[in-house]
Amino acid sequence: MNSFPRRPGEPSEAYEQLLLHRDFGPARQFSQTAEAVGCSESMLRRRAEQWNWGTRLADYDAELLQ
């Protein structure tokens, strides 16, 4: 499997949250990640949009299924 690199300029906190969100698997929900990291769901959604989590996670999930 390819690595899951941190994007240039991506804050370490945002990247760590992405990794946790990723590890919840394809049925992941922002609410469960927000609860796990102790932040608001809206903040995670903003970070997801800013750092393109949707595409990154879709690519990751597709690679897992191969």
VEXBASE-60862 format. One record per residue (C-alpha): residue number from 1; x, y, z. Coordinates in Angstrom, 3 decimals. Each point is the difference from the previous one (the first is absolute). Layout:
residues N
<n=NUM&c1=X&c2=Y&c3=Z>
...
This chain:
residues 66
<n=1&c1=0.000&c2=0.000&c3=0.000>
<n=2&c1=1.181&c2=3.493&c3=-0.757>
<n=3&c1=0.890&c2=2.239&c3=2.884>
<n=4&c1=-2.551&c2=2.477&c3=1.280>
<n=5&c1=2.107&c2=3.160&c3=-0.020>
<n=6&c1=-0.633&c2=3.255&c3=1.745>
<n=7&c1=-0.599&c2=2.842&c3=-2.444>
<n=8&c1=2.408&c2=2.942&c3=-0.111>
<n=9&c1=-1.238&c2=2.624&c3=2.430>
<n=10&c1=-2.507&c2=-2.342&c3=1.637>
<n=11&c1=0.081&c2=0.546&c3=3.772>
<n=12&c1=1.066&c2=-3.038&c3=2.005>
<n=13&c1=-3.211&c2=0.128&c3=2.045>
<n=14&c1=-2.142&c2=-0.118&c3=-3.159>
<n=15&c1=2.062&c2=-2.879&c3=-1.392>
<n=16&c1=-0.282&c2=-1.984&c3=3.243>
<n=17&c1=-3.770&c2=0.514&c3=-0.060>
<n=18&c1=-0.100&c2=-1.186&c3=-3.611>
<n=19&c1=1.907&c2=-3.166&c3=0.906>
<n=20&c1=-2.404&c2=-0.768&c3=2.825>
<n=21&c1=-2.969&c2=0.695&c3=-2.287>
<n=22&c1=1.559&c2=-2.265&c3=-2.653>
<n=23&c1=0.430&c2=-2.827&c3=2.500>
<n=24&c1=-3.734&c2=-0.088&c3=0.761>
<n=25&c1=-0.388&c2=-1.635&c3=-3.423>
<n=26&c1=-2.319&c2=0.631&c3=-2.942>
<n=27&c1=-3.044&c2=0.461&c3=2.267>
<n=28&c1=1.806&c2=2.817&c3=1.855>
<n=29&c1=-1.993&c2=2.980&c3=1.214>
<n=30&c1=1.170&c2=3.445&c3=1.006>
<n=31&c1=-2.007&c2=-0.264&c3=3.216>
<n=32&c1=2.001&c2=-2.991&c3=1.242>
<n=33&c1=3.313&c2=1.630&c3=-0.865>
<n=34&c1=-1.038&c2=3.273&c3=1.643>
<n=35&c1=-0.912&c2=-1.846&c3=3.165>
<n=36&c1=3.288&c2=-1.923&c3=-0.014>
<n=37&c1=2.155&c2=3.111&c3=-0.396>
<n=38&c1=-2.140&c2=2.333&c3=2.097>
<n=39&c1=-0.863&c2=2.613&c3=-2.600>
<n=40&c1=-3.079&c2=1.089&c3=-1.887>
<n=41&c1=-1.272&c2=-1.847&c3=-3.021>
<n=42&c1=-0.193&c2=3.295&c3=-1.891>
<n=43&c1=3.710&c2=0.625&c3=0.566>
<n=44&c1=0.845&c2=-3.430&c3=-1.399>
<n=45&c1=-2.215&c2=0.618&c3=-3.020>
<n=46&c1=1.823&c2=3.279&c3=-0.689>
<n=47&c1=3.357&c2=-1.745&c3=0.259>
<n=48&c1=-1.231&c2=-2.804&c3=-2.230>
<n=49&c1=-0.992&c2=2.479&c3=-2.661>
<n=50&c1=3.192&c2=2.030&c3=0.297>
<n=51&c1=2.314&c2=-3.025&c3=-0.158>
<n=52&c1=-2.013&c2=-2.119&c3=-2.451>
<n=53&c1=-0.690&c2=-2.864&c3=2.367>
<n=54&c1=-2.813&c2=-1.381&c3=-2.175>
<n=55&c1=2.214&c2=-0.742&c3=-2.979>
<n=56&c1=2.901&c2=-1.166&c3=2.109>
<n=57&c1=-2.192&c2=-2.407&c3=1.963>
<n=58&c1=-1.809&c2=-1.260&c3=-3.111>
<n=59&c1=3.368&c2=-0.808&c3=-1.568>
<n=60&c1=1.129&c2=-1.697&c3=3.202>
<n=61&c1=-3.193&c2=-2.080&c3=0.277>
<n=62&c1=0.166&c2=-1.009&c3=-3.683>
<n=63&c1=3.585&c2=-1.119&c3=0.438>
<n=64&c1=-0.969&c2=-2.114&c3=3.016>
<n=65&c1=-2.659&c2=-1.775&c3=-2.028>
<n=66&c1=2.429&c2=-1.013&c3=-2.753>
